[in-house]
Amino acid sequence: MSASDEMVDGRGRIRPHWQGLIGALADLSGVGLPGDGLAERARRLDAGFAADGVGSLLPGAEAAWRCDPVPLPISGAEFATLATGLAQRATLIEAVLKDIYGPQALVAEGLIPPALVYANPGFLRPCRATVPGEADLPRNVLMGCYAADLLRGADGGWQVVSDRTSRAAGFGLVLENRRQIARAMPESLRAAPPRPLRPFYDVWQDSLTHNAPNGRDHPAVAILTPGTRHPFWFEHLLLARELGCALVEGGDLTVRHGLLYLKTLAGLQPVDVLMRRMDGRRMDPVEFGQAGQRGVPGMMDAARHGRLRIVNDPGTGALEAPGWATVLPDLAPRLLGAPLLLPQALTVALSDPAQARRVLADITQAPARWLLRPALDSNVTATDPATLDLAARADFAAKVEANPGAWVATMTPEGSVAPTVVGGRLQPRTIQLRLFLVHDGIGWRCLPGGLARVLGEGEMIGGRLPRAGLAKDVWVLTEDRTDIRGPSAQSGPAVAIRRTAGELPSRTADNLFWLGRYVERLEGSARLLKLAVARVARGAPSPREMADLSALTRCLVAARLVAAEDAPSGAGPGALIASMSKAGREGGPLASRAAEVIRLTEAARDRLTGEMYATFSQPLRAAMAKLHSARGLDALEEALGELLRYSAAVAGTAAENMVRGGGYLFLDLGRRMERASATCLGLAEALKEPPPRQETALRLALDLCDSVITYRSRYLTTLQPAPVLDLVLADPGNPRGVAFQCNEIRARLAAISNGTEAELVRAAGALQAEAEAIAAGLVEVPDQATAASLLPDRLEALREAIGALSDRVTRRYFALLPAVQTIGSPLDPEDDDRPLEGAA
C-alpha cells in the first residue's frame, strides 16, 4: 500500500486546508507549482538560518537544521483530536511516573515488568523521594513538558511511535522555523494564516513562575544547559529568550543551606525553578556519582525537600524506553478508566516467546514492516531487517534470538508524504510529526504548531532528534471560533527598578572579560606585524631602517609572534618575513588568538544580539581566511589591516549597542587591561635601545600607540623622550596611552562594584599615578635619552602590577568557575595571569 499524501486526497483533489497555501505557492512561480520562485525562497531560508538563525546560534556548526519553504498545514479539527489524545497520553505517562517513583503498585500487581523499571538506565533511584506531596497539586507534576513523534497509519490516522518525556527537544526549533518562514514566505502566511505560537509560550512562562516552590513574589527561573558545545545549545538559548529566564551552566550554580543559588557578581541569587536541558543523570555528583560531575552537588536534595522545582524531573527519562510502548495501552484503562484516544503503533515485547517466534519468522522468511529497537535504550534508532541483505539479516536475527527480552518490535505505520522543495521542485517526501505539550498547572496544553521532520532515505524512527536535518513548520490553521488563551494576569507587588550590573553570572563576566582581552591582544599583534611588514617591504634597508627593524623585532619576540632566532641579521630579513607569514597561518600565534576570540564570542553568545554576534564573528572569520591564504607581503599587509578594522568594529559595536551594565563593563575592562599591559611591554622593549639610538625607540613608541599624527601636530618634527613618553604614557586624552587605560580601568572597577571594592579602585589609581610619574620624571632631567634608556625595568614593573590587578579581579569575580571553561580550548602560552583550571 502506498503512503498517504498530506496534500492530495484519494481522489486526486487537493485537501481543503491545503488550498490557500497551494495558491500562494503557485503565485511564486507564476506557472504552476514547480519553478524558480520556490528555489529562491529555499535559498533565502537557508541564508537566514546561516546568517542569524540556528546556524549562527550553534557555535562552529557547519551543518545544522534547515527549514523547507512548504509548511505542513493541519486543520483545526484534526489538531483538536491530536491535542486531546496527546493530553490523555501525557496524563497516563505522568501517572506511571508517579507510581514507579512512588508506591510502585503497578509493578507489584504485575502490570509492569520489573525489568522495565529496575534494569532501565533512565530509572534513577535517587528520584524516588522527590515526588511532591499529594496536597501540593499545582506542583504535583514530574513531567512539565512532553513531546510525541507520530506517523500516519494505513487508515489515514496518526499513530504515536515514540514519547519524549525527559527534555523534549524541538521547542526552540519550532520558534525559529516560524520566524524564518515569516521572513522568507510572507505570502503563505497571509494566504493560510496559522495560529500564533506566542500565547502558548506565554502560558508556559506563566506556569513556571506560578508553580515555584518557595512562595516568593517574583520567583527566579533558569534554564540549565550543558554549554555551548551541546548540539542543541541554540534551542536552549532561544527558549531562555522566549521564556524570559536566565541561561545557566552547572558551574554557575551552587547549593547553600538546602537552596539553589546562581553565582553572580553581586553574590548568590536564589533559583526557584530550573528547566533542565541536560541529562538527568548529570545533575548531581552526590546522587549520581561520576556521571553527575557536570551538575551541582546538593541539587537533588534541594528538590527532594521542596525548595527547588526541576522541570522535567531528572527521572522522567525512564518512560522514553521503547519497551513502555508494550504496556501503556493496557495501563490506560487501569489508570484512566478509558482506552487511549490516540492509537499507538503496534509494539510487541520479544520477551514473550510467542511474539518472538512470530517476529523472527517474519524477518527471516518474508521481511514485514517490523522495526526492532532495544527495549531499554531510547537513543538507538530502530533497525529495519528489510533493508539488510540475507547474510546480515540472518546475523541480526541470531543476535535477537540470543537475547529476545532485550528487544521490542514495532509494526511501522506507512507514514505519509508531503510536498517538499528538492532542487527547486516539489517532490513528495515522508514526514514524521512531533507535537509538544506543557502542563499549565491545571492540565496539558498543546503547542498549536510543531515540527514535521522530513525523513531521509532509509531513516528510521526512534533515537534522539538528529543534530541536523530538514524540517517543516507545522501550521494549525486559524479558524474564526478558535479560542486563543493567553496567560492569566499576574498579581503581586510591583517589581523594583534595577540598574545594577551585579546579577551578571560570574562565568559570563569571565568570558566577556577575556573576550575583551583577546580582541585587544589580536589587535596589538596585528599592529606589530603590520608595522614590521611595512618596513621590510621597502626593499634593502638602510642602517637606520635596520635599527628600527631590530627594535621592532624585539617587540615581536616579546609578544611571542616570532622566534628570537628569526631576527634580521647580515643575511637580511628573509627569516623574519617567513616567520611573520607563519604567524597568521593555521597553528600560528595570530591564528590561535583569533580562535580564542571566536571561542569566547560563542561562549558569550547568549549576551549578544544577532547584529553584535555577526560583527564579533563573521568579519574575523573572513579576515583569518584571507590571512591563511596570504602569499606575499602586500597580501599579508592587507589581511592584517582587516584585523585592525575588525577590532575597531568590535569596540564601536560594543560601545553603541551594549547597555552600560556588567557585560559591557567587563568586556571593556578586559580591553583596557590588555592594552595597558601590551603598551608597557612594547615601550619597554623599544626603549632598550642605547642612548645614541633613542630616536629609533621614540619613533617606534609613537607607532605602537598609533600617535604619530597627534605628536606631529603638537611638536612638528622635534622628537624628544619627554614629550613622546608624556603622550603615550601620561596624556589623559590619548585613548592609546597607558594613563588613559588605567583611568578607564579605575572607572570600570568602580562601576562594577558600585563603589564597594575600594581597594581595587585605589590599585587602578596607583597604576595611573605611576604611569604619569614615569613620564614626569623625564621633564627635568638634562640627559633625557639616557634617562629613557633606563625606563624598561620600571615599565616592566608597571606591567607586572597591571597583571597583579588582573589576578585580583579574577579572584574577586571569577574564582569559582567550572572546569568546562577550559576543556578543549588551551590558553595561549602568554596567559600567565589567567587562573589555571580549578584554581581558587
Secondary structure, 3 states (H helix, E strand, C coil): CCCEECCECCCCCECHHHHHHHHHHHHHHCCCCCCHHHHHHHHHHHHHHHHHCHHHHCCCCCCCEEECCCCEEECHHHHHHHHHHHHHHHHHHHHHHHHHCCCCHHHHCCCCCHHHHHCCCCCCHHHHHHCCCCCCHHHCCCCCEEEEEEEECCCCCEEEEEEECCCCCCHHHHHHHHHHHHHHCHHHHHHCCECCCHHHHHHHHHHHHHCCCCCCCCCCEEEECCCCCCCCHHHHHHHHHHHCCEEECHHHEEEECCEEEEEECCEEEECCEEEECCCHHHCCHHHHHHHHCCCCCCHHHHHHCCCCEEECCHHHHHHHCHHHHHCHHHHHHHHHCCCCCCCECCEEECCCHHHHHHHHHHHHHCCCCEEEEECCCCCCCCECHHHCCHHHHHHHHHHHHHCHHHEEEEECCCCEEEEEEECCEEEEEEEEEEEEEEECCCCEEECCEEEEEECCCCCCCCCCCCCCEEEEEEEEECCCCCCCCCCCCCCCCCCCCCCCCCCCEHHHHHHHHHHHHHHHHHHHHHHHHHHHHHHHCCCCCCHHHHHHHHHHHHHHHHCCCCCHHHCCECCECHHHHHHHHHHCCCCCHHHHHHHHHHHHHHHCHHHCCHHHHHHHHHHHHHHHHHHHCCCCHHHHHHHHHHHHHHHHHHHHHHHHHCCCCHHHHHHHHHHHHHHHHHHHHHHHHHCCCCHHHHHHHHHHHHHHCCCHHHHHHHHCCCCCHHHHHHHHHHCCCCCCCHHHHHHHHHHHHHHHHCCCCHHHHHHHHHHHHHHHHHHHCCCCCCCHHHHHHCCHHHHHHHHHHHHHHHHHHHHHHCCCCCHHHCCCCCCCCCCCCCCCCCCC
